[in-house]
């Protein structure tokens, strides 16, 4: 338990964390991975390469220091991270490894002794936080144990089918190599895929949303290739491997579906808003909501689902035809698709240009609906703010950001 003096010491480091927190966390990752190289198969080395992992950790450490008196506001973020950790098979002893290298990094970067009271304070703070994570993850692991067809750790899957959706996105249909049952998962959840990366010489994990509702036969992920190029970040280790080297019949390792970006109440109006590859969990959610309507024998027009998507153009609207087909089959579905660029003969899209919520018909955005947003950080931030400006209560807005800790290359 942290003392008041220790809390004061932790808070006193906030200016330093704001000024040079990323330098500290970058040093930490280098130190830990040099001492424990096997962890390279756990961490996203693409995010190590471009610095995003260090930045994310620096922000997390800063947020914890700022909320050291009462970390409860951080609990929703902690729960999300815990699902990510479970998908990577992080166990309680791993926290001791991270803690050791984090404290040594603070000592070495700040130029203070490991016996300094500041290091002791951060050691107690880290231990308190680790216990919250471990307890939360224990509950998630226990739920997997109790779920029929689920598993802990890694399970081998075989690529059964590979479908090119757009010039950038390919769908991968994966079946369990052991032919044992698959678990029922909640639409919106994700799996972690781990495969050998030839250029690195070791395996790499990446988290991908499941892009279809549970069917008991296969998992589907729809992956955007990070190609890199002039002026862009480097090509993705895993996405390029999947697109160009993984063939039908090849095997990969998967963790069981997990995640908390799921429909809170399927029996009310739900609005799904996405951009780009953020459409992937939304298609699964749409299918799941329509299946719920059938199971509940609800009228075909109630509850309504609004599906809103922003795409670069028709050619790059992955899974768009699936959404169109579902909307045509189910009167309960309302769709609105914007494309930034369109030819005169573009068959897809209700509007050309950026998505502007205030210009949409009010019937698409009912005040009592639940709203789900998925896409890049700037998109999610803008849509979240716009919904609040339209009077949507914060507790009716849920979102998933595709960035560090989310789906990745």
Secondary structure, DSSP 8 states (H G I E B T S, - for coil): ---HHHHHHHHHTHHHHHHHHHHHHHHHHHHHHHH-GGGGGTS-HHHHHHTHHHHHHHHHHHHHHHTTT-GGGGHHHHHHHHHHHHHTT--HHHHHHHHHHHHHHHHHHHT--TTSHHHHHHHHHHHHHHHHHHHHHHHHHHHHHHSTT--SS-EEEEEEEEEE-SSSEEEEEEEETT--------TT-EEEEEEEETTTTEEEEEEEEB-S---SS-EEEEEE-----TTS----HHHHHHHHT--TT-EEEE---B-S-S-S-TTS-EEEEEEGGGHHHHHHHHHHHHHHHHHTT--TTSS-EEEEEEES-GGG-TTHHHHHHHHHH-TTEEEEEEESS--TT--S-SEESS--GGGS-GGGS-TTSEEEEEE-HHHHHHHHHHHHHTT--GGGEEEEE-STTSB--
